């Protein structure tokens, strides 16, 4: 059972939240991050409603939910936060109604401001080349086997993140059994425990092979089948991967400060700029909705407009 955030909630409003958390985990198979966010959203609603005399979910109506969102706006909540909280409320009340816990569903018509879609910062192709030149130079300059193993690991991490478009959790969870050398594929477990295969480019395959040849220099007894390990010898931590990416990009002049997800953005953008099919990019990234992938078309269109404005004599 997922534990809820330790905030005071009226007993009548807290009663169904643990059961709902189990429903999110077992019935909807949502990620732990999403479950915790939704749980926090409902705790916020319950705490807010309790201060207005509400003691049971059956007392909540559509007008009260709209007032809650309006109060969130007054408190300075971002549009993305308000949109997620509205979604959490809709999911909760739909489940409560379907389960017979409340007589009607007050969230069925609840709407929130549409979350604004900002273009994610990304790397251009020149910055990507400079990034890998820097990492390969680190390998060449290593003064001993241990330093070389770390440099090869970092190069392989960034090659795999960029080549396969992995999320940081997918990279950290990658096991040796997930490498299909014959077909040049990685098999990873993504959001919602969904498995997918994603292609691995030739430079990434070479970098991964070189790292695996040196992996024994870092791997300890707790490493298991983990492909990437940390300095202490166990499966690498996402915080270490983020630091590796930030440090490498800091060495590239004029490169934006990005984490691992920035490499995923860059990979998707460059695929589309190269003419890749949007559906194929969706499959590679493991997006459940094509709409999530379509944000990258905005990135490439923005670059086309920039190029037009800079180069066209009548722009």
LUMTIPA-574795 format. One record per atom (N, C-alpha, C): z, y, x; residue in one letter. Coordinates in steps of 0.1 Angstrom, whole numbers, plus 5000, padded with zeros to 4 digits. Atoms other than C-alpha are relative to their C-alpha. Example, Ala and Ser with C-alpha at 12.3 -4.5 7.8 and 13.67 -1.06 7.14 Angstrom:
REM LUMTIPA-574795
500049885009a/507849555123a/500050125009a/500049894991s/507149895137s/500850114992s/
END
This chain:
REM LUMTIPA-574795
500049885008x/500050005000x/500050125009x/500049874993x/499150355013x/501350084997x/498949925002x/502150575018x/499550144997x/500449875004x/501950915001x/500750115009x/499449904992x/502751245019x/501450034994x/498649995004x/506551305019x/500350144994x/499849885007x/506551594994x/500749974987x/499350025013x/508851634963x/499050004988x/500950015012x/507051524931x/500949964989x/499350045011x/508551504897x/499949854997x/500050155001x/509451134889x/498949964991x/501150045009x/507151114859x/498650015005x/501349984994x/504251244879x/499749915012x/500150084989x/504951034909x/499749854997x/499950155004x/505050704889x/498749935003x/501350075000x/501350624889x/499350025014x/500849964988x/500350764924x/499949885009x/500050124991x/501250444944x/498949904994x/500950095006x/499250234919x/498550055002x/501449944998x/496250474922x/499649995015x/500350014986x/496550464960x/499549855003x/500550134998x/496150084958x/498649984994x/501450015006x/493150124935x/499050065009x/501049944991x/491450354960x/499749905012x/500250094988x/492050104988x/499349874996x/500550135004x/491249774969x/498850014991x/501049995010x/489049884941x/498850085004x/501149914996x/486950164957x/499749985014x/500350034986x/487150054993x/499850135008x/500249874993x/487550415005x/500749995014x/499450004987x/488350495041x/501550054999x/498649964999x/491950555051x/500150165000x/500049855000x/491150925058x/499850064986x/500349955014x/489650975023x/501249974991x/498950035009x/492550795006x/501250095003x/498949914997x/495151005024x/499750144995x/500349875005x/493251325015x/500150014985x/499850005015x/493051224978x/501450004996x/498550015003x/496751134978x/500650135002x/499449864998x/497651474992x/499550094990x/500549915011x/495451644966x/500849984987x/499350035012x/497251464938x/501450045001x/498649954998x/500651544953x/500050154998x/500049855002x/499651914954x/499950034985x/500149985015x/498551894917x/501349974993x/498850045007x/501751714907x/501150105003x/499049904996x/503951954926x/499850134992x/500349885007x/502152254911x/500349994985x/499850015014x/502252114876x/501449994996x/498550025003x/505952024878x/500650144999x/499449875001x/506752394884x/499650074988x/500449945013x/505052464851x/500549924988x/499450085011x/507152224831x/499349874997x/500750135003x/504751924832x/500849895007x/499250124995x/506651594836x/499349874999x/500850135001x/503951334828x/498650035000x/501449974999x/500251304834x/499350024987x/500649995013x/499551274797x/500150144995x/499849865004x/500651644794x/498950095006x/501049924993x/497851764817x/498750004992x/501249995007x/494851904800x/498950075008x/501149944992x/491452054811x/500450145004x/499749864996x/492752414810x/501050005011x/499050004990x/495752324832x/499349975014x/500750044988x/493352164858x/499250125005x/500749884996x/491252474858x/500950115006x/499049904995x/494352694863x/500449965014x/499650054986x/495252474893x/499050045010x/501149974991x/491852524909x/500050155002x/500049864999x/492052894902x/501150055009x/498949974991x/495452904919x/499749975014x/500450044986x/494052714949x/499150115006x/500949904995x/491352984952x/500950135004x/499149884997x/494053264951x/500849975012x/499250044988x/495953074978x/499150005013x/500949994989x/492853105000x/499449865004x/500650134997x/491552744998x/498550015002x/501450004998x/488152685012x/499349934989x/500850075010x/485352574989x/500049855001x/500150154998x/485152235005x/501349944995x/498750055004x/488952184999x/500050004984x/499949995015x/488652294962x/499049894994x/501050105005x/485552064957x/500649865001x/499450134998x/487451764972x/501249984990x/498950015009x/490551834951x/499649984986x/500550035014x/488551854919x/499549864999x/500550145000x/486851524928x/501249904999x/498950095000x/490251364935x/500650004986x/499450005014x/491551484901x/499149924990x/500950075009x/488451354883x/500149855002x/499950144997x/488751014900x/501449954995x/498650055005x/492550994892x/500049994985x/499950005014x/492251084856x/499149904993x/500950105005x/489250864850x/500649865001x/499350134998x/491150574864x/501249994991x/498850005008x/494350664845x/499649974985x/500550025014x/492350674812x/499549864998x/500550145001x/490450354819x/501049905000x/498950094999x/493650184827x/501050014989x/499149995011x/495350294795x/501350085003x/498849934997x/497850514812x/500150144993x/500049875007x/496850834794x/499049984988x/500950015012x/495150884760x/498650055001x/501449944998x/492251104771x/499950045015x/500349964986x/490651214803x/499750155001x/500249864999x/491151584810x/499150045012x/500849964988x/489151574843x/498549974998x/501450045001x/485851454829x/499050115001x/500949884999x/484351804826x/500450105011x/499449914990x/486251954855x/498950035011x/501049964990x/483952154879x/500750085010x/499449924989x/484752324912x/498850075006x/501149934993x/482752574933x/499349905009x/500850094991x/479952384951x/500350045014x/499749984986x/480852334987x/498850065007x/501249944992x/478652565009x/499749905012x/500550094989x/476552365034x/499650095011x/500349934988x/476652525068x/499249915009x/500850074990x/474152425094x/500949965012x/499150044989x/476052215120x/499450045013x/500549964987x/475752345156x/499449875007x/500550124994x/473652105177x/499450045014x/500649984987x/472052065211x/498549994999x/501450024999x/468452125219x/499749905010x/500450114991x/466451875239x/500350035015x/499749964986x/466852075271x/501549985004x/498650024997x/470652065268x/500449855001x/499850144999x/470551695262x/499649945013x/500550054987x/468551635293x/501050055011x/499149944990x/470951865313x/501349924999x/498750085001x/473951665299x/499949875007x/500150134993x/472651335311x/499750015015x/500249984985x/471551475345x/501450025006x/498749984995x/475151585349x/500849875001x/499250135001x/476651245339x/499549915011x/500550094990x/474251055362x/500350055014x/499549944987x/475151295391x/501449965003x/498650044998x/478751205385x/500149865005x/500050144995x/478050835389x/499549995014x/500550014986x/476050895421x/501050065010x/499149944991x/478751115436x/501449935001x/498750075000x/481650865429x/500349955014x/499650044987x/483650795460x/500649875002x/499550145000x/485050455451x/499749934987x/500450085011x/484650175427x/500750044987x/499349965012x/487350295402x/499450134994x/500649885005x/485850645400x/498649984995x/501450035005x/482350505396x/500149934987x/499950075013x/483550275368x/500350104989x/499749905010x/484950575349x/498850084997x/501249925002x/481750775354x/499049924993x/501050085008x/479650485342x/500549984986x/499550015014x/481950445312x/499650124992x/500349875007x/481550815303x/498650024997x/501449995002x/477850805307x/499649914989x/500450095011x/477550495285x/500650054986x/499549955013x/479850645258x/499150114994x/500849895006x/477650955255x/498649954997x/501350055003x/474450765257x/500049924987x/499950075012x/475550535229x/500250094988x/499849915012x/476850815207x/498750074997x/501349925003x/473551005211x/498949914995x/501250085003x/471150715210x/500249934986x/499850075012x/472750525181x/500650084989x/499549925010x/474250815162x/501349954994x/498850055005x/477650655160x/501150104997x/498749925001x/480850805146x/500949955011x/499150034989x/483650815171x/500849874996x/499250125004x/485650545151x/499149885002x/500950114998x/482550325152x/499849965015x/500150034986x/482250355189x/501249945006x/498750064996x/485950285195x/500249864995x/499950135006x/485749985173x/499049905004x/501150094996x/482649835189x/500549895009x/499650124992x/483149485203x/498749945006x/501250064992x/480949285227x/499149924991x/500850085009x/479849065198x/499050094992x/500949915008x/478249375182x/498850055008x/501249964992x/475649415210x/499049894999x/501150105001x/472349245202x/499050045011x/500949964989x/470649275236x/498549964997x/501450055002x/467549075225x/499250104992x/500749925010x/466649315197x/500350155003x/499749864997x/468149635212x/500850074989x/499349955012x/470549685183x/501549995003x/498650005001x/474249765178x/500449974986x/499450035013x/476149615149x/501450064999x/498849935001x/478949845138x/500650004986x/499349995013x/481449875110x/500350154997x/499949865003x/481250215094x/501050034989x/499149965011x/482950405065x/500049904989x/499950105011x/484150185037x/499949865005x/500150144995x/484149885060x/498649944998x/501450055002x/480349865056x/499449985014x/500650034988x/478449695084x/498550055000x/501449964999x/475149825097x/499549985014x/500650014987x/472749785126x/499350135003x/500649884996x/471450075146x/499349985013x/500850024988x/468750085173x/500750075012x/499549944988x/469750155209x/498850025010x/501149974991x/467350335232x/500149945014x/500050064987x/466350205266x/501050075010x/499049944991x/468450465286x/501449964997x/498750045005x/471450385265x/500349855004x/499850154997x/470950005271x/500349995015x/499850004985x/470750065309x/501450055003x/498749954998x/473850275308x/501149914996x/499050095005x/475750025287x/500149885009x/500050114991x/474749735310x/500750035013x/499449964987x/475849925341x/501650014998x/498649995003x/479250005324x/500649864999x/499550135002x/479749645313x/500249925013x/499950074987x/479149525349x/501350055007x/498949944994x/482049755359x/501350004991x/498949995010x/484249715328x/501349935005x/498850084995x/486549455346x/500950095008x/499249924991x/487749735369x/501050084992x/499149925009x/489449915339x/500749914990x/499450085011x/490049645313x/501249925004x/498750074998x/493549505310x/500149884990x/499950115008x/494849205291x/500050034985x/500049965014x/495049405258x/498650054996x/501349955004x/491349505259x/499349914990x/500750085009x/490149205240x/498550005002x/501549995000x/486449225231x/499550145000x/500449865001x/486449605231x/499050035011x/501049964990x/483349745247x/500550115009x/499549894992x/484950065258x/501550005000x/498550014997x/488450075273x/500450135006x/499449884994x/490750355284x/500549985014x/499550024987x/492350415317x/501149915001x/498850095000x/495350205307x/499549854997x/500550145001x/493049905301x/499949954986x/500150055014x/493249875263x/498850074993x/501149945008x/490649975236x/500150155001x/500049854998x/489650335241x/500550074987x/499549925011x/491350595218x/499050114997x/500949895004x/489250845198x/500250135007x/499749884993x/491051125215x/499450015014x/500650014986x/489851005249x/498550034999x/501549985002x/486250995236x/499750144998x/500349865002x/486451345223x/500250085013x/499849934988x/487851465256x/498849985010x/501150034991x/485051285275x/498850094996x/501249935005x/482351455253x/500250155003x/499849854997x/483951805255x/499950035015x/500149974985x/484351785293x/498649995005x/501450014995x/480751675298x/499250124995x/500849895005x/479351945276x/500550135006x/499549884993x/481552205293x/499350035013x/500749994988x/479552135324x/498650044999x/501449975002x/476252215308x/499950154996x/500049855003x/475452595309x/499450024986x/500549955013x/475052755274x/500149894989x/499950105010x/475752425256x/501250034990x/498949975009x/477852465224x/501149905002x/498850094999x/481352315224x/500049914988x/500150105011x/480851995204x/500849885004x/499350134999x/482751675199x/498949894998x/500950125002x/481251325194x/499150024988x/500949995012x/479951415159x/498950105003x/501149914997x/477851695175x/498949925006x/501150084994x/475951425194x/499349924989x/500650075011x/475351245161x/499150104992x/500849905006x/474051575146x/498750025008x/501249974992x/471751625176x/499049884999x/500950125001x/470351265174x/499250014987x/500750005013x/469551305137x/499050114999x/500949895000x/467951645142x/498849975008x/501150034991x/465851525171x/499149894994x/500950105007x/464651225151x/499150064990x/500849945011x/463551435122x/498950105006x/501049924993x/461851685146x/498949925005x/501050094994x/460051395161x/499149934989x/500850055010x/458651295127x/500649874993x/499450125006x/461151015117x/500150024985x/499950005015x/461350925080x/501550034997x/498649965003x/464451075063x/500849874995x/499350125004x/465350735047x/500449925012x/499650074988x/465250575082x/501250065007x/498949934994x/467550835095x/501349974992x/498950035009x/469850775065x/500649865004x/499550134997x/470050405074x/500650005014x/499550004986x/470650465111x/501450075000x/498749935001x/473550715103x/501049934991x/499050065009x/475050495076x/500450094989x/499649915011x/475050765050x/499849934987x/500150075013x/475750635015x/499050084991x/500949925008x/473750925000x/499050075008x/501049934993x/470451065010x/500250155001x/499749865000x/471751405001x/500850045013x/499249974988x/474151385031x/499150025012x/500949994989x/471251325054x/499150125000x/500949895002x/469151605040x/500450135007x/499549884993x/471351865057x/499250025013x/500749994987x/469451785089x/498650064998x/501349945002x/466151895073x/500250155000x/499749854999x/467752245070x/500150045014x/499949974986x/468552235107x/498650025006x/501350004993x/464952155117x/499250114994x/500749895006x/463552405092x/500450135005x/499549884994x/465752675106x/499450025014x/500649994987x/464352595141x/498550044999x/501449975002x/460752615127x/499950154997x/500049865003x/461552955113x/500350095012x/499749934988x/463053075146x/498850015009x/501150014992x/460052955165x/498950094995x/501049915006x/457753135140x/500350145003x/499649864999x/459653455142x/499850055015x/500049964986x/459653455180x/498550005005x/501350024994x/456053345186x/498850064991x/501149965008x/453853455156x/499850155001x/500249854998x/452153795161x/500250074987x/499849925012x/452553875124x/501349954993x/498750055005x/456053725119x/500850134996x/
END
